[in-house]
Amino acid sequence: MSLRNRIEELERVDPGLIELTLDDGSTRAFPGLSAKEFVIRGMDQIRERSGPIFDAIGRAVDGRNCGRLWQLLRAMWCGPVDTPEKGNSC
């Protein structure tokens, strides 16, 4: 499934609150954003190297109501998502 199809699929359903779980167990919520808006804003913040999504992506270990789109943003920011054995390279 292409990224576009996945985003469109997430847009068709009421996605609920986008929430990332961070490496320390805390969560960061992004109310009012659809999956598409989350990715667009995330890409902008990665280019600017600043913002709440940018800050959370580097520490995210899981995401809710956004599929694996947080991993796409993380890969854009710091390369492929690290395995626990490799540690966090960001």
C-alpha positions as CSV (number, residue, x, y, z in Angstrom):
1,M,0.0,0.0,0.0
2,S,1.4,3.4,-0.9
3,L,1.8,6.2,1.6
4,R,-0.9,8.2,-0.2
5,N,-3.4,5.3,0.1
6,R,-2.5,4.8,3.7
7,I,-3.1,8.5,4.5
8,E,-6.4,8.5,2.6
9,E,-7.4,5.4,4.5
10,L,-6.7,7.1,7.8
11,E,-8.5,10.2,6.7
12,R,-11.7,8.2,5.9
13,V,-12.1,7.1,9.4
14,D,-12.3,9.4,12.4
15,P,-8.7,9.1,13.5
16,G,-9.2,10.4,17.0
17,L,-6.4,12.1,18.9
18,I,-2.9,11.7,17.5
19,E,-0.7,10.8,20.3
20,L,3.0,9.8,20.4
21,T,4.5,7.8,23.3
22,L,8.0,9.0,24.1
23,D,11.0,7.0,25.3
24,D,10.4,8.0,28.9
25,G,6.8,6.6,28.9
26,S,5.2,10.1,28.7
27,T,2.9,11.0,25.8
28,R,2.6,14.0,23.5
29,A,-0.8,14.7,22.0
30,F,-1.6,16.6,18.8
31,P,-5.3,17.6,19.0
32,G,-7.1,18.8,16.0
33,L,-4.7,17.3,13.4
34,S,-5.7,14.8,10.9
35,A,-3.0,12.3,9.8
36,K,-2.4,14.3,6.7
37,E,-2.0,17.6,8.6
38,F,0.3,15.8,11.1
39,V,2.6,14.7,8.3
40,I,2.6,18.1,6.5
41,R,3.3,20.0,9.7
42,G,5.9,17.4,10.8
43,M,7.8,17.7,7.5
44,D,7.7,21.5,7.8
45,Q,9.0,21.4,11.4
46,I,11.8,18.9,10.4
47,R,12.9,21.4,7.7
48,E,12.9,24.2,10.2
49,R,14.4,22.0,12.9
50,S,11.9,23.3,15.4
51,G,8.4,22.7,16.7
52,P,6.4,20.4,18.9
53,I,6.2,17.5,16.4
54,F,9.9,17.9,15.6
55,D,10.7,17.6,19.3
56,A,8.5,14.6,19.9
57,I,9.5,12.6,16.8
58,G,13.1,12.2,17.9
59,R,11.9,10.6,21.2
60,A,8.9,8.7,19.9
61,V,8.7,4.9,20.4
62,D,5.0,4.4,19.5
63,G,2.1,6.3,17.9
64,R,-1.6,6.1,18.2
65,N,-4.2,7.2,15.6
66,C,-1.6,8.0,13.0
67,G,-0.6,4.5,11.9
68,R,3.1,4.4,11.3
69,L,3.3,7.9,9.9
70,W,5.4,9.0,12.9
71,Q,8.0,6.5,11.7
72,L,8.1,8.1,8.3
73,L,8.7,11.5,9.9
74,R,11.4,10.0,12.1
75,A,13.1,8.4,9.1
76,M,13.1,11.8,7.4
77,W,14.7,13.4,10.5
78,C,17.3,10.8,11.6
79,G,17.3,7.8,9.2
80,P,15.5,4.5,9.6
81,V,13.9,3.8,13.0
82,D,16.5,2.2,15.3
83,T,16.1,-1.2,16.8
84,P,16.5,-1.4,20.6
85,E,19.8,-3.2,20.1
86,K,21.2,-0.3,18.1
87,G,20.0,2.4,20.4
88,N,18.8,5.9,19.4
89,S,21.1,7.6,16.9
90,C,19.2,10.9,16.8
